[in-house]
């Protein structure tokens, strides 16, 4: 994970915790989807004003939705179609390892392909 600038220790992988994985998944989305935290968490207030009575109440929620949508799309692209909120909220070692392996494999093939 170091090659992608994602900090996740072996210990954190062996005993995955939602907070640790959230940060790792956020870093993966930023690196592999070419976006930033700021872009995801800066809502389009013009649209929000048309939808919500008090859009400022939903700023963080909208950012979280954007992040989760990008993460789920990334996982689908990497060959993890069954990735869900449970993988983030109640992570299990075996599934987390499988998910991250597929992401790393995808990232490696992208890097190799772009080198050509």
C-alpha positions in Angstrom: 0.0 0.0 0.0 3.0 2.3 0.4 3.4 2.5 -3.3 0.0 4.2 -3.5 0.8 6.5 -0.5 -1.9 4.7 1.6 -0.9 4.1 5.2 -2.2 0.7 6.5 0.0 -1.3 8.7 0.0 -5.1 8.8 -1.5 -4.9 12.3 -4.3 -2.7 11.1 -5.0 -5.2 8.4 -5.0 -8.2 10.7 -7.5 -6.5 13.0 -9.3 -4.1 10.7 -11.1 -1.2 12.4 -13.7 1.0 10.7 -11.8 4.3 11.3 -8.5 2.9 10.0 -10.2 1.5 6.9 -12.1 4.7 6.3 -8.9 6.6 6.0 -7.3 3.9 3.8 -10.3 3.8 1.5 -10.4 7.6 1.3 -6.8 7.6 0.3 -7.4 4.9 -2.3 -10.3 6.8 -3.8 -8.3 10.0 -4.0 -5.3 8.2 -5.6 -7.1 5.9 -8.0 -10.0 8.1 -8.9 -8.0 11.3 -9.3 -10.0 13.3 -6.9 -9.3 15.0 -3.5 -11.1 15.1 -0.2 -11.9 18.7 -0.7 -13.6 18.0 -4.1 -15.7 15.2 -2.6 -16.6 17.2 0.5 -17.4 20.5 -1.2 -21.1 20.1 -2.2 -22.7 22.0 -5.0 -24.8 24.3 -2.9 -26.8 25.6 -5.9 -28.2 22.1 -6.4 -28.6 21.5 -2.7 -30.6 24.7 -2.3 -33.1 23.5 -4.9 -33.4 20.1 -3.1 -33.2 21.0 0.6 -34.8 23.7 2.7 -31.6 24.0 4.8 -28.7 22.8 2.6 -26.0 23.7 5.1 -27.3 20.9 7.3 -26.5 18.4 4.7 -23.0 19.5 3.6 -21.1 16.7 5.4 -23.7 14.1 4.5 -23.5 15.0 0.8 -19.7 14.7 1.0 -20.0 11.3 2.6 -22.4 10.2 -0.1 -20.0 11.3 -2.9 -17.1 9.4 -1.2 -19.2 6.2 -0.8 -20.4 6.4 -4.4 -16.9 6.7 -5.7 -15.7 4.0 -3.4 -18.4 1.6 -4.5 -17.7 2.4 -8.1 -14.0 1.8 -7.6 -14.6 -1.6 -5.9 -16.9 -2.6 -8.8 -14.2 -1.7 -11.3 -11.6 -3.6 -9.3 -13.8 -6.8 -9.3 -15.4 -6.5 -5.9 -19.1 -6.3 -6.8 -20.3 -7.4 -3.3 -18.5 -4.6 -1.4 -21.0 -2.9 1.0 -21.3 -0.8 4.1 -20.7 -3.8 6.2 -17.1 -4.0 4.8 -16.6 -0.5 6.2 -18.6 -0.7 9.4 -17.9 -4.2 10.6 -14.8 -5.2 8.6 -13.5 -8.8 8.7 -9.9 -9.7 8.0 -10.6 -12.1 5.2 -12.9 -9.8 3.2 -10.8 -6.8 3.8 -7.7 -8.6 2.6 -9.5 -9.9 -0.5 -10.9 -6.4 -1.3 -7.5 -4.7 -0.9 -5.8 -7.4 -2.9 -8.1 -6.7 -5.8 -7.7 -3.0 -5.5 -3.9 -3.3 -5.5 -4.0 -5.7 -8.5 -6.2 -3.2 -10.4 -3.9 -0.4 -9.4 -0.8 -2.4 -10.6 -2.4 -3.2 -13.9 -3.4 0.4 -14.4 0.2 1.5 -13.7 1.6 -1.1 -16.1 -0.9 -0.2 -18.8 -0.1 3.6 -18.5 3.6 2.9 -18.8 3.0 1.6 -22.3 
